[in-house]
Amino acid sequence: MSDTTNDDAPVLDLLARMTADSVDASNLDLQTLVLVRIAALVAVGAPPVSYALNLEVGGELGLDADTLRGVLTAIAPIVGTARVAAATGNIVKALAAEIELADLEVAELEDESDD
């Protein structure tokens, strides 16, 4: 194993390297790349954590809810309504988890400042 791999998170490190490699190899702009990834997540029935990772990057790139809805609308005839409905639920779960994590971080910072 290489020295650059974090022994506590080898799978996450692998996924990060795979993602970086695919971004480097693609000729798509970053916004389009994220939209294509989200469409692929819907097609394969991805879990909420997969959406969370990609939506975080998408948010950093300025992608908004209207654009995401546009992607879901565009792919619905191809992947089917059940996949889009499941994806919407998983996206909601992912966003709820992100909000909960942010709230926990704020609470921890407040606790630290009270000490």
Secondary structure by P-SEA (a helix, b strand, c coil): cccccccccaaaaaaaaaaaaaaaaccccaaaaaaaaaaaaaaacccaaaaaaaaaaaaaacccaaaaaaaaaaacccccaaaaaaaaaaaaaaaaaaaaaaaaaaaaaaaaaac
